[in-house]
Amino acid sequence: MSTETASRTLISVSDLSVSAFFLNKPPIPILRNIEFNLANGQTLCVIGQSGSGKSTLVHAIGGIFPSPNIRKTRGTIRVGDREMTPESASSILGRMVGVVFQDPWSTLTPVYTCGDQVVEILRLHCQLTKTQAKTTALEILQRVGFSDPHAVFGRYPHELSGGMCQRVGIAMAIAPQPKVLIADEPTTALDPTVQETILVLLNTLQTELGLSILLVTHSLSVASRMADHVLVLQSGTVVEEGSILDIFDHPKHAYTAKLVRDFGNFGVRS
């Protein structure tokens, strides 16, 4: 790919701050002055301990917060050449940005088959007929690793394991062919063997589909395996960022050094 294409910024976050608002109380800051760029083909890992604001950052980029009490107070988020606003979120999410969530069961609706849920995403974002969407959904289910996509298509989420549900969630996220995949702790709820298959799948899809990935994780092992660039979040503030080697081999901030030290001595990609 050309240098221009490789360096193209797909997500740009500038001076982002988010707070929680409660009646008769001052706002409680959750994110403060967050800035970063996600480049074409890059995997950017956001790491930090629980409560550091990682999931709130995902919600902010998606333009949808879990509570009306949580609101963006300043800053801009751009996806490609479009600014993410409450009005633009519905047209940007799905078509330009796919999201994989931490809990695979919460991603899926229990009363619809897995295949119907992939079909619905395709019909919503790609304007396919029901027949076209079913054919495409079967192809996508096979792409995410199901050897018998027809069987999975007709099953309900409760009939699948956690790893299988996460694969269906990934299928839904990539179905509209987005440029960016946001994965919010996608392996946390899974056992170690299944975690490995999901990470391998994400790497494969990135290569095959040319995805840029924003991966949120508390696991330094996952970050060392997946990241090109790392953003370290502490109490809602970016305290350090850099290449995977810089962050793990030469941490500058005490918080980053503590994360690495607590995890133990491990190697990273050269």
C-alpha positions in Angstrom: 0.0 0.0 0.0 1.1 3.6 -0.6 2.6 5.7 2.2 -0.4 8.0 1.9 -2.9 5.2 2.4 -0.9 3.6 5.2 -0.8 6.9 7.1 -4.4 7.8 6.6 -6.1 8.6 9.9 -9.4 6.7 10.4 -10.3 7.9 13.9 -9.1 11.1 15.4 -10.0 12.1 19.0 -9.1 15.6 20.1 -9.4 17.1 23.6 -12.2 14.6 24.6 -13.7 15.0 28.1 -16.6 13.1 29.6 -18.4 13.6 32.9 -21.2 12.1 34.9 -23.9 14.5 36.1 -26.1 14.0 39.2 -28.7 16.3 40.7 -27.4 18.9 43.1 -23.8 17.6 42.8 -20.9 18.9 40.8 -20.0 16.9 37.6 -17.7 13.9 38.1 -15.0 13.7 35.4 -14.6 10.3 33.8 -12.3 11.2 30.9 -10.1 14.2 30.7 -8.5 15.7 27.5 -8.1 12.4 25.6 -6.3 12.7 22.3 -5.1 10.0 19.9 -5.3 8.9 16.2 -6.0 5.5 14.8 -4.2 5.1 11.4 -5.1 2.9 8.5 -4.2 -0.8 9.2 -3.1 -0.1 12.7 -3.9 -1.9 16.0 -4.1 0.6 18.8 -4.5 -0.9 22.3 -6.0 1.1 25.2 -4.8 -0.4 28.4 -5.5 0.4 32.1 -6.9 -1.1 35.2 -10.6 -1.4 35.9 -12.1 2.0 36.4 -9.6 3.8 34.3 -12.2 4.9 31.7 -11.6 2.4 28.9 -15.2 1.4 28.3 -16.4 5.0 28.6 -13.9 5.9 25.8 -15.6 3.2 23.6 -19.0 4.6 24.4 -17.8 8.1 23.6 -16.5 7.0 20.2 -19.7 5.2 19.5 -21.7 8.2 20.5 -23.9 6.2 22.8 -23.5 6.2 26.6 -25.1 3.6 28.9 -26.7 6.3 31.0 -28.2 9.7 30.2 -26.2 11.0 33.2 -23.0 10.5 31.3 -22.2 13.1 28.6 -19.4 14.4 26.5 -18.5 17.9 27.8 -15.9 18.9 25.3 -13.7 17.7 22.4 -14.3 16.2 18.9 -14.3 12.6 17.5 -13.9 12.2 13.8 -14.3 9.0 11.9 -12.8 9.5 8.5 -14.0 12.9 7.3 -17.1 12.8 9.5 -17.6 14.1 13.1 -19.3 11.7 15.5 -22.3 13.4 16.9 -25.6 12.1 18.3 -27.2 12.8 14.9 -24.4 11.1 12.8 -23.9 8.1 15.1 -26.5 5.9 13.5 -25.0 6.3 10.1 -21.4 5.9 11.2 -21.8 2.9 13.5 -22.0 -0.3 11.7 -21.2 1.0 8.2 -17.9 2.7 9.1 -17.2 1.3 12.6 -18.0 -2.1 13.9 -18.0 -2.9 17.7 -17.4 -6.1 19.5 -18.4 -6.1 23.1 -17.0 -7.8 26.2 -19.9 -10.0 27.0 -20.9 -12.1 24.0 -24.3 -13.0 25.4 -25.3 -9.3 25.9 -24.5 -8.6 22.3 -27.1 -11.0 20.9 -30.8 -10.9 21.3 -32.0 -14.2 22.9 -35.3 -14.5 21.0 -33.8 -14.4 17.5 -31.5 -16.9 15.8 -27.9 -16.0 15.3 -28.4 -16.0 11.5 -31.4 -13.7 11.6 -29.4 -11.2 13.7 -26.5 -11.1 11.1 -29.1 -10.8 8.3 -30.8 -7.9 10.1 -27.4 -6.0 10.3 -26.8 -6.6 6.6 -30.3 -5.5 5.6 -30.0 -2.4 7.8 -26.6 -1.2 6.5 -26.2 -2.8 3.1 -29.8 -2.6 1.7 -29.7 -6.3 0.7 -32.8 -8.4 0.0 -33.5 -11.1 2.6 -32.2 -13.8 0.2 -29.1 -11.8 -0.6 -28.5 -11.1 3.1 -28.9 -14.8 4.1 -26.3 -15.9 1.5 -23.9 -13.2 2.7 -24.5 -14.0 6.3 -23.6 -17.7 5.7 -20.4 -16.6 4.0 -19.5 -14.3 7.0 -20.3 -17.0 9.5 -17.9 -19.2 7.7 -15.3 -16.5 7.6 -15.3 -16.1 11.4 -14.5 -19.8 11.7 -17.7 -21.8 11.7 -17.2 -25.0 9.7 -21.0 -25.5 9.5 -22.5 -22.0 9.1 -25.9 -23.4 8.2 -26.2 -25.1 11.6 -25.1 -21.9 13.5 -27.4 -19.8 11.4 -30.5 -21.5 12.8 -29.4 -21.6 16.4 -30.3 -19.3 19.3 -27.6 -17.7 21.4 -28.3 -19.9 24.4 -27.5 -22.9 22.3 -23.9 -21.7 21.7 -20.8 -21.5 23.9 -19.3 -18.2 24.9 -16.6 -18.4 22.2 -19.2 -19.2 19.5 -21.4 -16.3 20.6 -18.4 -14.0 20.4 -17.7 -15.2 16.9 -21.3 -14.4 16.0 -20.8 -11.0 17.5 -17.7 -10.5 15.4 -19.6 -11.6 12.3 -22.3 -8.9 13.0 -19.6 -6.3 13.5 -17.8 -7.0 10.2 -20.9 -7.7 8.2 -21.3 -4.2 6.8 -17.6 -4.1 5.9 -16.5 -1.3 8.2 -13.0 0.2 8.1 -12.6 0.2 11.9 -13.3 -2.5 14.4 -13.5 -1.5 18.0 -13.1 -4.5 20.4 -14.0 -3.8 24.0 -12.3 -6.5 26.2 -13.4 -9.1 23.6 -11.7 -12.1 25.4 -12.3 -11.2 29.1 -15.3 -13.5 29.5 -13.7 -16.5 27.8 -11.4 -19.2 28.9 -7.8 -19.1 27.9 -8.0 -21.5 25.0 -11.0 -19.7 23.5 -9.3 -16.3 24.1 -6.4 -17.5 21.8 -8.8 -18.4 19.0 -10.5 -15.0 19.1 -7.2 -13.2 19.0 -6.0 -15.3 16.1 -9.4 -14.5 14.4 -9.0 -10.8 14.9 -5.5 -10.9 13.4 -6.7 -12.9 10.4 -9.7 -10.6 9.8 -7.5 -7.5 10.0 -5.2 -8.9 7.3 -8.0 -10.2 5.0 -10.3 -7.2 5.3 -7.7 -4.4 5.9 -9.2 -3.4 9.2 -7.9 -0.9 11.7 -8.5 -2.1 15.2 -9.0 -0.2 18.5 -8.6 -2.9 21.1 -9.5 -2.1 24.7 -8.0 -4.5 27.3 -6.7 -4.7 30.8 -4.4 -7.6 29.8 -0.8 -6.7 29.1 -0.4 -10.1 27.5 -3.1 -9.3 24.9 -1.6 -5.9 24.3 1.9 -7.3 23.8 0.5 -9.8 21.4 -1.8 -7.5 19.3 -0.7 -3.8 19.5 1.3 -1.6 17.2 0.7 1.4 19.4 -0.4 1.6 23.0 -2.4 4.2 25.0 -2.2 3.9 28.8 -5.2 5.2 30.6 -5.2 6.0 34.3 -8.2 7.6 36.1 -9.6 8.9 32.8 -6.3 10.5 31.6 -3.8 9.3 29.1 -0.5 9.1 31.0 1.6 7.5 28.3 1.5 6.4 24.7 4.0 4.9 22.3 5.0 1.9 20.4 4.6 -1.6 21.9 8.3 -1.8 22.5 8.6 1.6 24.1 5.7 1.0 26.4 6.7 -2.4 27.7 10.5 -2.2 27.5 11.0 1.5 28.4 8.0 2.8 30.3 8.3 6.5 31.2 5.4 6.9 33.6 5.3 5.3 37.0 1.8 3.9 36.5 2.9 2.1 33.3 6.0 0.8 35.0 3.8 -0.6 37.8 1.5 -2.3 35.3 4.5 -4.0 33.6 6.1 -4.8 36.9 2.9 -6.4 38.3 2.4 -8.4 35.2 5.9 -9.8 35.4 8.8 -10.0 33.0 7.7 -11.0 29.5 8.9 -10.6 26.0 7.2 -8.6 23.3 7.3 -8.7 19.5 10.5 -7.4 18.0 
